[in-house]
Amino acid sequence: MNKRYLLLLYFMVHLSVFGQTPAVVDAIDFSSYETFPEVQLDGKRYLYLPEANLLIDKVENSTGNMLSVIKDGMYGAVDKNGKILAAIEYDGIELKDEYKGQWYEGISYDYEFIITEKEGKYGVINVKGREISPPQYDGIEIINKDLIGVKQHGKWGWTAAEDGHVIQQPIYDEVRKCYLNDKCVAIYLGDKQGMAKADGTVIIPPKYVFLSNLYTHSASYIACSENGLYGVLDQGGKALTSTQFEAVSSLGDIDLIKVKQGGKFGAINTQGNWIIPAEYDQIDDFVKRLAIVAKDGKQAVVDSSGKLLVPFGYDEIEFQDAEGQPVFPAAAAVMAPISYGAELSEVALKEQAKRKAIAALPYTIYVQRGDQSNRLDWSGKPIFPPNQLLTTDPFIQGGKSYYRVFTKDLYGVYDAEGEEILPTKYHLPQDQYAMTTDYNLGGIDLSDSSFVPIYDGEKLGLFNLVQKSFIVPVADQKISWISRHYLVVTRKLQDRDYAYEAALYNSEGQCVRGFDANVYDYHPVSENFFLLEREDQSLQLINGDGKVVYENPSWKGSLRKQGFGLPINENQDAVPFESGLLKISGDQHNLFIDLQARERRFAGYTAVGNFYKGLAFVVKKAEDGKDRYGVINKDGKELIPAKLEQINTVYDHPNLLLVRQDNQYGLWSREGKFLLNLEYDDIEINSSQRYVRIVKNGKIGLATKDGEIVLAPKYDELFVNYEGDEHTWPVLVKEREWYHIVAKDGTIYPIKTQKKGAY
């Protein structure tokens, strides 16, 4: 007998004979690119399948939840935990799956199948490991989750994916997935194609060279081709038109079909009747029942009845939305693939809502003839006087459409009907970069407001489009919003270089605090309070009326340098007044004011940090003169007594604190409780790993970040499997002189070694 098979037989017998007694191998380790542990036995490298308790030579391929594996030249399939799905006894394995949209971890699959090959014949096994069909066919083609194409004696039919029973006897030259209807089958005889139902009933006989979906606004049809000409079928295969056209295609958000005949384009309805004669060089897709047509190098606009709305004579016509972007038919949403995948992010949802709001505003028709351009409303009426040389720049503010209208180098502002709001007398700045820096929104979304910046060369003002008046008159200045209701206007001091003075305005146009050469900036700290920063770096707290409500001679520091947070966590600083208290910095370490500007100190502490989610770090001097740390709530109650030697925040986990006392570590939650008590030699938290490594009495274990002990700390060494389940499992542990492989539930697999490192 071949030595290789003797070795394999020895190992398999060894495992089965000893049962729960672990088999001894030369070495075990994890690889950075393998799902399963690597094992060395008698000088050869293997992969170990924990669930199957089996050694294999390699993983050939993987997709979805399946992996194809090789052992002694034979193929099989396993799941990601190593459970056998297809026995390792085949000449070949092919993994097949399908999902919608872009792949992401945890995606739901439409189907997952394993195609098996043995002695030139093919079969199918599903992802649960159940054999649908043994290797008995000349070929296998996965059609969809319910149907499997099978080849026999040179012809194709199909079987049920549930149990493998034959639905359609093999009579076709080819069968494939049907893109016309995902519940049907694409059938072929020679180079001709058709469509059949799942039960084998022929809907469209295989006589067409080409079949493709054709969408109108409210229904879908099928474009077909034979003898070089095209026609239209309904979804039941009934001919709406004979194959008489040079081309057929969709025509946007309308129930018409574009056809080409005699080299010209026209349109028919879904009954096959002519609506627009075939007399145009081109017809664009309909948008809101209008379409752009071209003839003899000129463009026009027709309505859904074919009537000319905008006559020929323009060199260029474009449908645009209220932002001036080209628009496309709503029917495109039917034709485009549906977006599948994980839930949309907050940013994506906001952008989606924004695009929807823009689409709800009136569209316009941009027209150009020579060097003259204009805009028409959707009825074809000019918005601005015709035959004028002007450029229009649409924009949206406060949910309404407006235009910046340019004539030569001047601009003005007009409403959606073309009525003047600001005369055409303003200059854009030559430095375009200044437009992005001189007017600063500060991350505040004011798109629903009526405010718009007005530039005039190097000068800037703020205009209210609804009130049709300036909030801040045009001047040589910069404007920065600091909240939805307040803005800071800064301007250079004439007698000093690189020096500025600031004024505070509200959104009603009232100057709350005028320009002051000693005031450098304002900063919001709550809905009603602002910090006033002076040139000497002293700070004052003012209210929304500009009145000083708190000042302290020792309260100094640049807002830009000082910030508001101790290192509460690495991602987010404490927000001023977030817990109803504002820390007064400078030489004060334990001084706060509340929302009524009343001072407050916390007795007994040398320092108190900023409050974050109602909690703050505190510092107290111990008898040995060293600092000790604790945590209090905003009422002054000690949640962690100030006896700790160390408190660290946890990166990417702002709710967790790593604490140390008497060289023992614990894990504390900002909710006010210990998740892991102060009893560990070490606690290691890695943002890229799901589990926390805990060490107690020199032994290692694993816990969740919620404090649940998953593996008790009893191992001398512990190594996670980065390519395994949860990028962790199974783990490799050392207990005394032996290395074992351990599952998430604590199961120890029947294999061990005294050496780590299999390659």
Order of alpha helices (4+ residues) and beta strands (2+ residues): alpha-beta-beta-beta-beta-beta-beta-beta-beta-beta-beta-beta-beta-beta-beta-beta-beta-beta-beta-beta-beta-beta-beta-beta-beta-beta-beta-beta-beta-beta-beta-beta-beta-beta-beta-alpha-alpha-beta-beta-beta-beta-beta-beta-alpha-beta-beta-beta-beta-beta-beta-beta-beta-beta-beta-beta-beta-alpha-beta-beta-beta-beta-beta-beta-beta-beta-beta-beta-beta-beta-beta-beta-beta-beta-beta-beta-beta
